[in-house]
Amino acid sequence: MVRRTRAEMEETRATLLATARTVFTERGYADTSMDDLTAQAHLTRGALYHHFGDKKGLLQAVVEQLDAEMDARLCAITDTAEDGWDGFRQRCHAYLEMALEPPIQRIVLRDARAVLGGGSPEAQRHCVVSMQGLIHNLIEQGIVARVNAQALASLIYGSLTESAFWIAEGDDGAARLAQASAALDLLLRGMRVAAGPERQGA
């Protein structure tokens, strides 16, 4: 038996992930068989078992990959924003907007919830901690009212997550996004400290 190099193993894993991401997005997890996946990837079931254990393990890996990409995109928004509050607001809205992107909608917000029970606890904690840091900075700058930053981060994160699920589950996703975005702005305005008239719509 020929031993495969590390590079070949990594290439096989990447191929399986890319294939699963495409097929899960197009067909959904339930309507995709392991034979479908391996045939599309031009690989064997043994390769899938070796790298991910089973189809559920492959779904978990795809979700983790998408979660990491979403996090990087959200961080880029706040890292490059000239204004801390606008960056925070844009980040929250961007999260809701991602609910209409096919891979995120189908894999992260539908299949992961149904098959895995949602995202990983570690990813959720990371999101809350990241948001907590942003909120803490806004409190220190006198932009957000003084409150426990962790409590507020948990509240905002939970609201965004449930809203994203709601947007992804409906056939009227665009309309739901508009409604959720309006509700989000109302919620965020309540966090502000004596926002001036020119900031009320921000």
N, C-alpha and C positions, 0 to 999 in steps of 0.2 A: 504494500500500500504506500502510495506516494504522499509524503508529508507536505502540506501546503504552507507557504510562507505566511508571515504575519500580514504582509501587504495584500496577499490574495484573500486571506481571511477577512480583512477589513473591507476589501472590495466586495466580497460576497455579502457581508452584513449590510453595507451601504446599498447594494442592489436590492436586497430584500426589503429594506426600509422604504426606498424610493418606489418600488413596485407596489408595496402595501399601501402606501400613501395615495397613490394614483387610483388603485382599484377600490380601496375603502371609500374614497371620495366619490367615485363614479357609481358604485353598486351598494355601498354600505357594508358594514361588518357581517351582518346576518346572511346576506346574499352572496358572500364571497367564501369559496371553499379553499382549503389549503392546496388542492390540485390547481385551482385557478391561479393562485398566487405563484406557485412554483413554476407553472407553465409559462406565465407571463415573464417571470424573471429568468427563465431558461436554467433553472436550478432544480435540485431534488428536494423531496420532503426532508431528507436527512439533514440538509443544510439549514432548513428552517428550524428543525428540532434542535440542532446543535447550537444555533445562535440565540434562539428565543424560547425554546421549550415547546411552545405550541402557538396556535393562532392568537390566543388571548395575550400571550407574552409579546407577540409581535405588535398587537394593537397597543399595548402598554408602552412599548418602545417608540412607536409612532407618535403617541400622545405626548410623551416626554420631549420628543424632538420638536413638535409643534409648540409646546409650552415654552421651551427655551427660545424659540424664534419670536414668539409673541412677547416674551419678557424683554428680549433685546430691542425690539421695535419700540416698546413702551418706554424703556429706559432712554433710548435715543431721543425721544420727544422731550422728556424733562431735562436731559443733559444738554440739549442744544437750545432750549427756550431762553429767550432774553429776560423774560419775566417769570418769576417762580409760580405765581398764581395761574397765569395763562398756561404755563407748561403743565401744571397739575390738572387743570380743566381739560386741556387738549388730550392728555393721557387718558383721563376717564372716558371721554367721548370716543377716542380711538379704540378702546377696549370694546365698547358697545358696537362700533362699526365693524369690528372683526367678526362679529357674529354672523355677518352675511357672506363672509368669504367661504366658498364651498368646502375646503379641507377642514377649516376650523368648525364650521357649522355642523358638518356631517360627523367628523371624527371626534373632535374635542367636546362639543356640546350635545351631541346626540348619542353616538355609539359609546363613548367613554362613560357617560352617565348610566346608560342602560346595562353595559357589560361589566364595567369596572367599578361602578358606584360613584363615578366622578373622578376628578383629578387627584393626584397624589397628595397626601397630607403635607409632605415636605414642600411641594410646589406652592400649596396654599399658604403655608407659613411664610415662605419666602416673599410671596406677594404682599401679605399683610405687613411684614417687617419693612419691606421696601416702601410701602405707602405710609407706614408709621413715620419713617425718617423724613419723608417729604412734608407730612403734616406738621411734624415737630418743628421743622425749619420755618414753615409758614406761621406757626404760632409765635415763634421767637421773633419773627419779623413784624409781628403785630398785624398780620393779614387775616389770620384765622383766630376765632375766639378761643380763650384759654379753656382747655378741656383735656382729659386724658387722651394722648395721641394714639395709644394702642386701641382704646375703646372706639375712637372715631374711625381709625383705619379699618377695624374689624367691621364696623357698621357700613362704611362706604364700600369695602370690598365685597361684603355679602350682598349688598344692594346691586352692585354691578354684575356680580355672578348670576344672581337670580334673573336680572333683567336680560342678560345675554342668553340664558336658557329660554326665556320667554320669547325673545326675538327669533331664535333659531328654530323653535318648535312650530311656528306659525307659517302658513302659506303666504301671509301678508307681511313678510319680513320687513320690507321697506317702510310700510306704514307703522309697524311696531317700533322700528328703530327711531322714527321721527317722534313718536309718542314717548318713548323711553328717554330720548335726548332732552325733550322739553321737561320731563319730570326730573331728570338729572340736574339740569340747570337750576330748577327750583330748589332742589336739595342743596346744591353747592352754594347758592346764594345765602342760604341760612347759616353757613359756616363763617361767612365774612364778618369782619369787625367794622361796623359803621361804614359800609361801602358807599362811596359818593354816587350821585345820580349818574355820572358817566360810566360807573362800573356796574350798575345794577343788571345790565344785560350780559355781563361777562361771566 
